[in-house]
Amino acid sequence: MDYFCKCIGFVHTIEKGDTLYLLGKKYHVKVSALIFANPYVDVYNLRPGDQLCIPKLHSAAFLKNSKEAKNETPLD
């Protein structure tokens, strides 16, 4: 449970029928962002009662931009 103290967003408790795709649509988050935000959860075997971190929209954009910034090379 300590992991969720570091969740930048909020925690969703899985209910019957939840899938990453449906949660992504519901919260407007990409499936890849859900997977990235939940490294200690078996996202391919979700069960009712499991908890997932749902990242905030701007935090997912920040992560994307920071990764792109690291890969940029200065133009001379």
C-alpha positions in Angstrom: 0.0 0.0 0.0 3.0 2.3 0.4 3.3 2.4 -3.4 0.0 4.3 -3.7 1.4 7.1 -1.5 3.6 7.8 -4.5 0.7 7.7 -7.0 0.5 11.0 -8.9 -3.2 11.0 -9.5 -5.7 8.8 -7.6 -6.4 5.2 -6.7 -9.2 3.2 -8.4 -10.5 0.0 -6.9 -11.1 -2.6 -9.6 -14.7 -3.8 -10.0 -16.1 -6.7 -11.9 -15.8 -6.0 -15.6 -13.1 -3.4 -15.4 -10.4 -3.5 -18.0 -7.5 -1.2 -18.8 -9.2 -0.1 -22.0 -12.4 0.8 -20.2 -10.6 2.5 -17.4 -8.5 4.5 -19.9 -11.7 5.6 -21.7 -13.4 6.4 -18.4 -10.6 8.6 -17.1 -9.2 9.8 -20.4 -5.8 8.1 -19.9 -3.8 5.9 -22.3 -3.5 2.3 -21.5 0.3 2.6 -21.7 0.1 5.3 -19.0 -1.9 3.0 -16.8 0.7 0.2 -17.2 3.5 2.7 -16.6 1.9 4.0 -13.4 1.3 0.5 -12.0 4.6 -1.4 -12.2 3.8 -3.6 -9.2 0.3 -4.6 -10.4 -0.4 -7.5 -12.7 -2.4 -5.4 -15.1 -3.1 -8.4 -17.3 -5.0 -10.2 -14.5 -7.1 -7.6 -12.8 -9.4 -8.8 -10.1 -12.2 -7.1 -8.1 -10.6 -5.4 -5.1 -7.2 -4.7 -6.8 -6.1 -1.1 -6.8 -4.7 0.8 -9.7 -3.1 4.2 -9.8 -4.9 6.4 -12.3 -2.3 9.1 -13.3 -3.4 12.7 -13.7 -3.6 13.9 -17.3 -0.9 16.5 -16.9 1.4 14.1 -15.1 1.2 11.6 -18.0 1.9 14.5 -20.4 4.8 15.6 -18.2 6.3 12.1 -18.3 6.0 12.0 -22.1 7.6 15.4 -22.5 10.4 14.6 -20.1 11.2 11.4 -21.9 11.2 13.3 -25.2 13.4 16.0 -23.8 16.0 13.5 -22.7 16.1 12.1 -26.2 16.4 15.5 -27.9 19.8 16.5 -29.3 20.6 20.2 -29.5 20.6 21.7 -33.0 23.9 23.5 -34.0 
